[in-house]
Amino acid sequence: MAAQNPDPAPEGEPQERHGWKWALNAPALAVLILAASGPLIIVAVYSFLSPGNMGGVAWDFSLDGWFKVFWSRDIFDPENVSWNWGNLSVFWRTVWLSMQTTVICAVLGFPTAWFIATRPPHRRALWLFLITIPFWTNLLIRTFAIQELIRGTGLLNTVLMGLGIVSEPVQMLYSDFAILLGMAYVFLPLMVLPLYAAMDKLDFRLVEAGYDLYASRFRVLWHVILPLVKPGFVAGSILVFIPSIGAYVTPRVLGGGRTMMLGNLIGLQFGQGRNWPLGAALSMLLLIIVMIALIAYLRTVNRDDGGRRG
């Protein structure tokens, strides 16, 4: 038998034209590959070099940048090595605040998405429009709005003092609470939209069937609604967690430089610290954390798809 072409061109389309499609897409693909991988390769290379005298790098191979990510040497006794608790505390604060932001956005985003999904179809577009309005404003402006809200003479303290709840302004600015509030406000729409997309496909007859079988509201929520909208939770969590863990503007403005996250630490090393290899190593570490989150997301999605097919 004659060998068959393993990759035949679509019916009615010559093989030469199919090849021209790749040729026409090659410039755009090259730009995307270079723009995405080029800076990443530069940062990866910088992480294995020595710091320059006045910033930049010296082209001498060194693992000192990666070493200083986790450990530090005593100035007077270089042989004395200890954990770099400053960097480790920044790592922990970054991950912890990002997880808290994700949970808060999930708790607030679920009822919001449910409210929109249960509105009449001709009104849902209006509610979605209201959810997306914050994206029309620059992130820095939104962050300054939160700052004006929670500062000592801001609206929140004025209301609390006017109601007699507190006798003096509560210090909320330049703290973990301020950063958490700012990130939850900024990233909440990224949780609402995937949840709404999952709820929009929800067959509400299953909810009615649960009530017909005398299930309580909690059982219907836990055993029917949450499993069906789980893909929306997973997608929304990734969309919130990844930008939260690399946030720079919100911690910088609301943290005031005293409460630092990983993005601020990276910027500090490339700026005032003048230690580019350490900043590059921290950047690669941030990339590794993001990749772990994406792999966990893909494993969850594949497991859910396999379960539904089975």
N, C-alpha and C positions, 0 to 999 in steps of 0.2 A: 504494500500500500504506500502511496505517496505521502511524504511527511506533510502535516498540516501546519499552517502558519500559527504559532502560538499567540500572536497578538494581532489579529486581523483588524484592518481599518473598518470603521462603521460602514454599514451598507450605504452605497451611493456616495462615499467619500474616498477619493484616491489616497493611497498610502503616502504619496509625496505631500499632499496637503496636510495630512496628519502630522508629518514631520515639520512642516513649516509652522505649525502652531507652537511647537517647542522652541523653534528658532525665534519667533516673535516674542515669546515670553521670557527668553533668556536674559535680556537686559534688565527687566524688572526683577527677575529672580536673583540676578547677580547683585543688584543694588540692595535688595532685602537681606541677602546673606551677608554681604560685607557690612551693612549698617547694623545688623544684629550681632554677628560674630566678631567683627573687627574690634570694636571697643572692648568686648568681653575678653578677647585674647590679649589685648594690651594690658588690661587690669590683671589678668592671670599672670602674665609675664612680670609685671611690676611687683607682684607679691613675692617673687623669688629673687628680688634684687636688693641692693643696699641703699639706704637713704642718702640723698645728696646733702651737701653742706648747708645750702640755703633753700631747701625744698628740692623737688624733683627726685631723680634716682641716679645712682652710680651703677654702671653696668658691670657689677661684680655679683656673682651668684651668692645668695645668702638665704638662710631659713629664719633669720632673725625676726622678720615681719610676722610669720606664722607663730614663732615662739612667743612673741610678746602678746599675742592674742589671748593666750591662756596663762602664761607664766611671766614672772618678772625677776630681775636680778637685783641684789642689794648693790647700791652705789659703791659702798666701801669694801664689799666682799663679793665680787662677781661670781664666786663659786656657790654662794648662798642663793638658791632658787626657791621661790614660793609662788603660790597661786596669785594670779593677777585679779584680786577681788574687785577692783574697780571695773574692769571690763566684764567680769562675770556677773556683777550686780546689774550692769546695763543690759546684758543678755537676758537675765531673768526678768527685769522690769519690762523689757520689750515684748517678750513672749507672753508674760502674764497680762499686761495691759491689752495686748492684741487678742488674747483669748477672752478676756472680760468684755472687750468691745464686741466681739463676735456673738457672745452670749446675750448681751444687752440688745444688740440689733435683732437677734432671733426672737427674743421675748417681745420686743416692741413691734417687730416687723410682721409676725404671724397674725395678730389681730387686725393690723392695718390691711394686710393683703386679704384676709378673710372678709373684712368689711367691703373692700372694693369688689371682690369676686362675687359677693352676694347682692350687689346693687343691680338694678335693671340694666340690661345691656347698653341702652342708649346713654346711660350716665357714667359708665365705667371709664370712658375716655377722658371725661372731665377730671375724675379723681386721679387717674394716672398722670394727667397733665400737671396737676397740683404737686404730685410726688416728684416730678422731674424738674420743677421750677428751680430748686437749689442748684442744679447743674448749670444753670444759666449765669450764676454768679461765681466770680473767681474764688478759689479756695482760700486765699489770704484774707479776702474781705469777710468771708463767712467765719473764719477763725477770729478775726478782730471783733466781729459781732458777739461771739461767745465771750470774748475777753471783756467787752463792755457790759455784758450781762452779769458776770459773776465777780467783777472787781469790787473793791471795798465800798465805793460809792455808786455801784451799779444798781440796776433795777431789782435784782433778787434781794440784795441786802437792804435796799430801801423798803421793799415790801415787808420783809421779815421784821425790820425795826418798826415799821408803821403798825403792824399787827401786834406788836409787843412780844413777839416770840423770842427775840434776842434783844439785848440791851446795847450791844456794840457790833460793828460789822464783823462777819465771819470771814476769816481768811481762807478763801477757796482758790484764789489764783496762785500760779506757780507751784502746783502740787500734782500728784498722780490723779486726783479727782478731776482737776481741770482738764488734764490731757484726756482722760477717759471720757468726760462729757463732750469735749470737742470732737474726738474721733467718732463717738457714737452718733453725734449730730451729722457729721460729714458723710459717714459711710452707711447710714440707715437706708437710704434709697437703694443701695446696692443689694440689700437683703430683701427689701419689699418686692422689687421687680421679679426676681426669680421665683419667689414664693407665689406671687400672683400668677405667673405663667404656669406653675404646677397646679394651682387651685382652679385656674380657668379650664383645665382639662379634667377636673375631678367630676366623676359621675355622682351627682348628688342623690341618685336613687339608692346608692349603697348606704348613704347616711340615713335615708328614710327607712331602709330595710333594717338597719341597726335599731332604730327606735321601735319598729314594728315587732322586733324580737325582744322587746322590753329591756334593752340595754340603757344604762344611764348615760347622761351627757358625757361624763368623764370616760366611760368605756368606749363610747362612739368616737370621742376625740382620740383616745390612746390607741385603740385597736383598728380603727377604720381610717380616720382623717390623716393622722400623723404618718402612718406607713405609706399612704398614697402620695403625700406631698413631700416625702423624704428627699427625692431628687432636688426639689427646690431649696430645701434646707442645706443640702450639701453644696450646691452651686453657690448659694448666697453666702455660706460660711467661707468658701474659698475666695469669693469676690471681696469679702470684708477683711478676712485675716491677712491676705497677702499685702494689700496696700497699707494695712495698719502696721504690719511688722516693719515696713520700710518707710513709715511716715517721717517727714522732716519738718514741714511748715508748722503743723499743729503743735507738736512737742516743743518746737523752738519758741513759738509765741506764747503758748499757755504754760509751758514749763519754765520759761524765763532763763534757760541756760542752767538752772540748778537741778532740774529733773530731766535727765538726758535719756534718750532712746538710741537704738543702734544707728539709725540714720544720722542723728546729730553727732554721734561719736565718729562716724566715717567722715562727715564734713569737717569736724575738728581736726582730724589727722591730716587731711589734705589742705587745711587752711593754717590755723595758728600752730598746730603741732609740727608741720613740715616733715611729716614722716609718711611719705607716699607708700612705701611697701607695707606698712602696718595698715594704712587706710585701704589698700588694695586687698590685703588678706581679710580684713573685716568685710569688705564688699563681697568677696568670694564666699565667706561664711554666710552672709545674708542670702546669697544665691542658693547655697546648699539648703538652707532652711526652707526657702520657697520651693525648691525642687522636691523636698520631702513632703511638703504639704500637697503639692500637685500629684505626686505619686500616690499618696493616701487617697486623694480624691478619685483618681483613675481606678484604683483598686476597688473603691466602694461602688463606683458606677458599674464597673465590669461585673462585680459580684451581684449587684441588683439585677443587671440585664440577664446574667446567667440564671438567677433564681426565677425570673419571670418566664424565660424560655423553657426552663425545666418544668 
